[in-house]
Amino acid sequence: MTQKKLFMILIMALFGTGFLFGGCGKENSSASPAVNGTTADVTEASPDDMKTQAPTEETVQVPTEPATEEPTEAPTEAPTEEPTEPYVGAWTLLIQEPLNPTQSGYEELDTLVNNLLASLITEDMNNYQKVWTVYEYFIDNITYSRGMDAHTGEYSSSDKSVTPTEVLWATDLLNSGQGCCYNYSAAFMYIMRAIGYDAHLVSGNVPKYGGGVTPHCWLYVNLGGKQYTFDPDLDMNFYTRDLNNGVENPAKDRYFCVPVEDLSYFYVAETYHTN
Amino acid sequence: MKRILTVLCLCLVFLGGCGKNAQNGTDNSQTEKGGSSFAFSIDGVEIEPGEDFAGAYAKLGEPDNYTEAASCYYDGMDKVYTYDGFEVRTYPDGDKDIIQDLCLSSDEYSTDKGITVGSSLEDVTSAYGEDYSLIGKMYKYYEDETRYIYFFVMDDAVKYFGYAIDAAN
């Protein structure tokens, strides 16, 4: 082999190595942020980054784009067994959080909440499974009815004059099995508190289909010192749309235990409810 | 000839009477449509969940109260038209307002099986059976996968009843 040939082989080897490392680096940086509950990488991703990332099969996604458009990719189903990385976030957060069960103090609501939990929760469930079971129950069984917003407290026997609106929203849903975002989120919040989590209701605006914004209500839960969004109404919305569009195994957990800061491009909070 | 004309007239009167009964039944009642009994007639105006509300609205006239809000689910406005003793809730579908729920809250109206506001739970189950789905105090009797008659029973008395579809889910 001549010196010239050896020199050419060396040059080609250097170019090849350069492409190889360049490609790996790019893949690593784009694959990490779309992870539900794994906070370290997610917090570094900008909303724009999140919009363009394709979810992998292992991930349970945070939304990859604002809900102004119908989802275009088949999402994954939330696991019922302990998932492998990177889904461990939500699972671990909900299991490790110390519980402090509280009741609303309003007899009708507390009875409804406790009865529902008794009917859905079994002793062999861990805390993640308890939360997910109730969340999925909401998505599968509660009928969306915006009209309920015009009848706050009318599906309740509680005295409307002395009962907080949030309690009435929750009571109306649990009594009637129907409601809109205010009812979904308020009811789920009181259920989370009854299980033992520190849950809070938020209302404000979100992007709506076809442009603009629309009033909306959701909740966040303090887990491990950070706030995580839960939105059963919106997950019902996306899940049903996917189902109607023929998507196989649509996700029910786009807005299940997602770090609040990851959704700051989507949710605009106006009121942090105190009840 | 006179006999023939008399017979023809009697037939026309008879057929006319039948037609009126079949179309309206009682003024406020469940009616038959397309082989299924799901439309509800109020003062001769048929209201059927899943159908465009525009035609019924034109006949019913202005509601006593009207509210609308941007839909959590659909592209457009969810609307609530409240009349004396009943309410129509719609969801948007393009430029149409589709009836999702006809909710009745007066004993002036009753189902074709005689259930009305104030009926007991036993009245309901005697009339419609035990094959209901129950969430909280809401008893639903499904006609098919999406359409159902419901009874909201509080303190053993029907407070609301109605005809609805699971439009979103």
Chai-1 contact restraints between the chains, C-beta under 6 A:
chainA,res_idxA,chainB,res_idxB,connection_type,confidence,min_distance_angstrom,max_distance_angstrom,comment,restraint_id
A,T143,B,D166,contact,1.0,0.0,6.0,A-B,restraint_1
A,Y144,B,Y73,contact,1.0,0.0,6.0,A-B,restraint_2
A,Y144,B,A168,contact,1.0,0.0,6.0,A-B,restraint_3
A,R146,B,A69,contact,1.0,0.0,6.0,A-B,restraint_4
A,R146,B,S71,contact,1.0,0.0,6.0,A-B,restraint_5
A,R146,B,D78,contact,1.0,0.0,6.0,A-B,restraint_6
A,G147,B,V80,contact,1.0,0.0,6.0,A-B,restraint_7
A,G147,B,R89,contact,1.0,0.0,6.0,A-B,restraint_8
A,D149,B,A69,contact,1.0,0.0,6.0,A-B,restraint_9
A,A150,B,T67,contact,1.0,0.0,6.0,A-B,restraint_10
A,A150,B,V80,contact,1.0,0.0,6.0,A-B,restraint_11
A,L174,B,G136,contact,1.0,0.0,6.0,A-B,restraint_12
A,N175,B,G136,contact,1.0,0.0,6.0,A-B,restraint_13
A,N175,B,K137,contact,1.0,0.0,6.0,A-B,restraint_14
A,S176,B,G136,contact,1.0,0.0,6.0,A-B,restraint_15
A,S176,B,M138,contact,1.0,0.0,6.0,A-B,restraint_16
A,G177,B,I135,contact,1.0,0.0,6.0,A-B,restraint_17
A,G177,B,G136,contact,1.0,0.0,6.0,A-B,restraint_18
A,G177,B,M138,contact,1.0,0.0,6.0,A-B,restraint_19
A,C180,B,C72,contact,1.0,0.0,6.0,A-B,restraint_20
A,C181,B,C72,contact,1.0,0.0,6.0,A-B,restraint_21
A,K208,B,A70,contact,1.0,0.0,6.0,A-B,restraint_22
A,Y209,B,D75,contact,1.0,0.0,6.0,A-B,restraint_23
A,G210,B,D75,contact,1.0,0.0,6.0,A-B,restraint_24
A,T214,B,A70,contact,1.0,0.0,6.0,A-B,restraint_25
A,D233,B,C72,contact,1.0,0.0,6.0,A-B,restraint_26
A,M236,B,N169,contact,1.0,0.0,6.0,A-B,restraint_27
A,N237,B,Y73,contact,1.0,0.0,6.0,A-B,restraint_28
A,T240,B,A168,contact,1.0,0.0,6.0,A-B,restraint_29
A,T240,B,N169,contact,1.0,0.0,6.0,A-B,restraint_30
